[in-house]
Structures are given as C-alpha cells and as structure tokens.
Amino acid sequence: MLKKRGAAILKAAVSGALLYVLFRRVDIGVFLETVSSINPSVIILLALAYIVLQCLSTYRWSIVLRKDADVRYTELLSIYFIGMFFNNFLPTLVGGDLVKGYYLYRKTEKGEIAFASIFMDRYSGFAALIAITLISLLFGWGFLHRIGGAGLIWVFILLICGFFGLSFIFWFERLHSFLANIIGHAGIFGMNEKMDSFYRVFMNYKGRREVLFKIFFLSLIIQSGVIICYFVLGRSVGIDVPVGYFFLFVPLAIVFSMVPLSLSGLGIREGVFIFLFTKAGVSREAALSMSLIWFMVVAAVSMAGAFEYVRRGEKRGQLGIDGGN
C-alpha cells in the first residue's frame, strides 16, 4: 500500500510541476478572462454530450460481452461510471479498468471473460483513434510539415506504426505464442496460465467479425464525438481554427495523456495542446483553458460513479483502498 501511495504522490507531483510551468508561461489575467467568458449553457451541453458518449461506450462494451455473459445494460452502465470515477479520482490506487473487471467478475464469475472484454473495449477505442489520426494525417500532412517539420510528422508515424506492430503481435497467434514463451522462460512479467487463459478468450473475438465491425464503428462515433466536443469548447474560448486541426491534435493529446506519469494525464495533456495549437496561431491561454475545462467536465460527469459506488455499498478493503499499509 505504501508503494501505491508513493506512486500517487509522485504522479501528483508531476502534474503539479507541469501545471506550474504551464501557468508560469501564460497571462493569468487573460486566462481567467477566457474561462469566465464561457457561456454556462455550453458547459451543460458538453456534459450532456459526454454522458451520451459514455452511454454509447457502455453499449459497445455490452456488444463485446453479449455472447459470453448475460449482464443487463443498466448494470454495465453502473459499473462503467464507477470505473470512470476511479480513473479520474483514484487513478493510481486502483485503476478504473481493474475496478470494472472486479465488478464484472463478481457478477459473472468469469474472470478471463471480464478482463478480456474490457481489453477489447479499450482496444477498439484506441483503434478508432488511430484510424482518425491516420486519415487526418493524410489530409493534414502539409500543414504538419509546415508547423512542426519532419519531427512532428514522425511522432504521428511512430504512433501509428507502434499500434499496428502491437496489433500484429496480439492477433497473430503464432507470433504471440513465440514471444510469450520467450517471456515465460525469462521469467518476465510473470507469464502464467491465467495470462494464457485471458489470451485464449481474447482470440475468440478474432472469429466474430460482425462484433468487431460494430464496436469499431461505435468507437469511431465515440472518438469523433469527443473531438467535436473539444471543437465546440474551443470555439467558446476563442479558438478559431478549422475543425480538421482538432482531428489532428486531439488524438495525439489523448494518447500522450495515457502515459502513466501524471494524475489522469493532467499537465501532460495541457502541454501537448499548448504546443500544438499555438503553432496554429492559438493563444496559450485559450489552449490551456480548453483543456482544463474539458477535464473538469469529464471529472464532474464521472462523479456519478461515486454515487453508484456508495449505492452498491462495496467494502473499501475489497477494492484495495482501505487505510492499511
């Protein structure tokens, strides 16, 4: 438990340090003026839109689970929001995906299916994000080269190639088995029968092309919806650039915010937005306010998961968040 608390403190320190550096480089007066100029109705609209997107995400998860487990949509929605809450407010003690897997396991008593469905749900979302990035890169190649040169383009290329490389390992069973044997013999990552069981369940999705198509299509809608929300919010804070810029920049910011070095990507995401949008002529204050306001919208919506967690009356120790050390 002490190690987990240490990680939490370290990540909080990283987020605090990054935000400190970012705020040192903006005009606080202009930043506050930008934030206060937003119409409250826009915030409400964005919150409602985000709730709808999370409901779609839960529906995507239900499609993944449909053949292997009989769980009501409302039950999955409750679990999904609890996972959101843990991701945003307790991101280092207990990950949101681990919490979702725990609740789903309690419901189905099928551990491998529970965690494989969560992995597939996440994977489809990331695949859609990469697809959007690839299409945007094809149309925005010249612009990216103009604002960031070859270096920025290579960041996008490495991201895309990295995803396809890992997907190749996951989906081609022989290659996966070969690498798993090497890792197992080397004693790395504790490869064991549970991991093999998880992979066998995961590979079952390979033959379900209809399911894969449906969840990928839903993921495209969800990820595009998030980008459109950023666009609407950007307009509200005075970011007057074409929507195509958002389809280029937002996926990259989301990917970098997944790096587990800060609390919920706080500080990293803001830095990426400032770096990219200022190259398009946007002020630092507008880029920073857009990112932080969206984070607050997401955090506010995820509070519904806290109510669900309390309603279920789960014992704190069962999820590893008791006060012990």
Secondary structure as UniProt FT lines:
FT   HELIX           2..24
FT   HELIX           28..36
FT   HELIX           40..65
FT   TURN            66..68
FT   HELIX           73..89
FT   TURN            91..93
FT   HELIX           96..108
FT   HELIX           111..171
FT   HELIX           173..186
FT   TURN            189..190
FT   HELIX           193..204
FT   HELIX           205..207
FT   HELIX           209..236
FT   TURN            237..238
FT   HELIX           243..257
FT   TURN            260..261
FT   HELIX           263..265
FT   TURN            266..267
FT   HELIX           268..279
FT   TURN            280..281
FT   HELIX           284..312
FT   HELIX           316..319
//
